[in-house]
Amino acid sequence: AWRQAGIVAAAGLVALETGRDRLGDDHGRARRLGEAVAELLPGSVELDRVVTNMVFVDTEAVGLRSAEALDRLAAAGVGAVQAPAGVRMVTHLDVDDQDVDIAIDAWRAIADAAKEAS
């Protein structure tokens, strides 16, 4: 009963044919982002958990409300979602090195604001 099954299957084929070759790029970008946030907000990122394309930032561990961090990231054009103790970011096909730089700059502004507030 799936009328558009071919469209979904086509996306899967593209992922299988080209996605595996570029997974290393996504993982490397996530690692760079995680390391930068960990340096800006010590205690916020467990670097041993940054092994794929996901970065979890524990904003509560550094005294930030996740909603505030998400608002500031969104204002900078950085996509992120709520995670159990903070924020989750994911690198993927549509995220390049420049996008990671933008995210790092956004986190730098968040860290600076947090330092001023304390």
Secondary structure as GFF3:
##gff-version 3
##sequence-region A 1 118
A	DSSP	alpha_helix	5	14	.	.	.	ID=ss1
A	DSSP	pi_helix	15	19	.	.	.	ID=ss2
A	DSSP	alpha_helix	20	40	.	.	.	ID=ss3
A	DSSP	three_ten_helix	47	49	.	.	.	ID=ss4
A	DSSP	beta_strand	54	57	.	.	.	ID=ss5
A	DSSP	three_ten_helix	59	62	.	.	.	ID=ss6
A	DSSP	alpha_helix	66	75	.	.	.	ID=ss7
A	DSSP	beta_strand	81	83	.	.	.	ID=ss8
A	DSSP	beta_strand	86	90	.	.	.	ID=ss9
A	DSSP	alpha_helix	97	117	.	.	.	ID=ss10
###
